[in-house]
Amino acid sequence: MTTYDDMRAKMIKQARREILTTLALQFSGQSMSFETVCSALLHLELPGEQPVMNDLTYLCERGYVRWTNERAMMPWKERMYKLTAKGKDFCDRIVSDPALEP
């Protein structure tokens, strides 16, 4: 039997993998907007935009995703994101990360 914390961790990992997979679709193309990333996660039925903001911040800090806008303090809805080479390696299963694995 799984606990609430186990289920929550599983959902967070799933959302982060989905973000990376969504950004991988545009790896060689243009950056993806915050709203497009949120739209791609509608099937997960997240409680709002805040979990997506938290996950994108985490993925940026880990080096999987980068924020491509030039201005430093851009509102969330105007931010653009792009998968890094490290993120692409994870999506292609060349490298693994226990923090994102199911």
ROFI-558843 format. One record per residue (C-alpha): residue in three letters; x, y negated, z negated; residue number from 1. Coordinates in steps of 0.25 Angstrom, whole numbers, plus 5000, padded with zeros to 4 digits. Example, Ala and Ser with C-alpha at 12.3 -4.5 7.8 and 13.67 -1.06 7.14 Angstrom:
BEGIN
NODE   residuo      x      y      z   num
NODE       Ala   5049   5018   4969     1
NODE       Ser   5055   5004   4971     2
***
This chain:
BEGIN
NODE   residuo      x      y      z   num
NODE       Met   5000   5000   5000     1
NODE       Thr   5006   4986   5004     2
NODE       Thr   5005   4974   4995     3
NODE       Tyr   5000   4960   4999     4
NODE       Asp   5015   4956   5000     5
NODE       Asp   5018   4967   5009     6
NODE       Met   5007   4964   5018     7
NODE       Arg   5010   4949   5018     8
NODE       Ala   5025   4952   5022     9
NODE       Lys   5020   4961   5033    10
NODE       Met   5011   4950   5039    11
NODE       Ile   5022   4939   5038    12
NODE       Lys   5032   4948   5045    13
NODE       Gln   5021   4951   5056    14
NODE       Ala   5019   4936   5058    15
NODE       Arg   5034   4933   5059    16
NODE       Arg   5036   4945   5069    17
NODE       Glu   5024   4939   5077    18
NODE       Ile   5030   4925   5077    19
NODE       Leu   5043   4931   5082    20
NODE       Thr   5036   4939   5093    21
NODE       Thr   5027   4927   5097    22
NODE       Leu   5040   4919   5099    23
NODE       Ala   5047   4930   5106    24
NODE       Leu   5037   4929   5117    25
NODE       Gln   5043   4915   5120    26
NODE       Phe   5057   4918   5117    27
NODE       Ser   5063   4913   5130    28
NODE       Gly   5052   4903   5133    29
NODE       Gln   5047   4891   5125    30
NODE       Ser   5046   4889   5110    31
NODE       Met   5032   4893   5104    32
NODE       Ser   5024   4883   5096    33
NODE       Phe   5019   4885   5082    34
NODE       Glu   5005   4886   5086    35
NODE       Thr   5008   4896   5097    36
NODE       Val   5015   4905   5086    37
NODE       Cys   5003   4903   5077    38
NODE       Ser   4993   4907   5088    39
NODE       Ala   5002   4920   5091    40
NODE       Leu   4999   4924   5077    41
NODE       Leu   4984   4923   5076    42
NODE       His   4982   4938   5076    43
NODE       Leu   4990   4938   5063    44
NODE       Glu   4979   4930   5056    45
NODE       Leu   4988   4922   5048    46
NODE       Pro   4982   4912   5038    47
NODE       Gly   4987   4900   5045    48
NODE       Glu   4999   4893   5051    49
NODE       Gln   5007   4893   5038    50
NODE       Pro   5012   4907   5039    51
NODE       Val   5017   4905   5053    52
NODE       Met   5024   4893   5049    53
NODE       Asn   5031   4901   5038    54
NODE       Asp   5034   4912   5047    55
NODE       Leu   5040   4903   5058    56
NODE       Thr   5048   4896   5047    57
NODE       Tyr   5054   4909   5042    58
NODE       Leu   5057   4914   5056    59
NODE       Cys   5064   4901   5059    60
NODE       Glu   5072   4902   5047    61
NODE       Arg   5076   4917   5050    62
NODE       Gly   5080   4912   5064    63
NODE       Tyr   5070   4920   5072    64
NODE       Val   5062   4907   5077    65
NODE       Arg   5067   4893   5079    66
NODE       Trp   5059   4880   5080    67
NODE       Thr   5061   4873   5093    68
NODE       Asn   5056   4859   5091    69
NODE       Glu   5066   4848   5090    70
NODE       Arg   5060   4839   5079    71
NODE       Ala   5063   4843   5065    72
NODE       Met   5049   4842   5058    73
NODE       Met   5039   4847   5068    74
NODE       Pro   5025   4850   5064    75
NODE       Trp   5023   4865   5064    76
NODE       Lys   5012   4864   5075    77
NODE       Glu   5023   4858   5085    78
NODE       Arg   5034   4867   5082    79
NODE       Met   5039   4877   5093    80
NODE       Tyr   5046   4890   5090    81
NODE       Lys   5055   4899   5097    82
NODE       Leu   5061   4913   5094    83
NODE       Thr   5076   4914   5092    84
NODE       Ala   5085   4925   5097    85
NODE       Lys   5085   4931   5083    86
NODE       Gly   5070   4931   5084    87
NODE       Lys   5070   4937   5098    88
NODE       Asp   5079   4948   5093    89
NODE       Phe   5069   4951   5082    90
NODE       Cys   5058   4952   5091    91
NODE       Asp   5065   4961   5101    92
NODE       Arg   5069   4970   5089    93
NODE       Ile   5084   4968   5091    94
NODE       Val   5085   4963   5076    95
NODE       Ser   5076   4966   5064    96
NODE       Asp   5072   4958   5052    97
NODE       Pro   5066   4965   5040    98
NODE       Ala   5059   4952   5037    99
NODE       Leu   5051   4953   5050   100
NODE       Glu   5050   4968   5052   101
NODE       Pro   5036   4975   5049   102
***
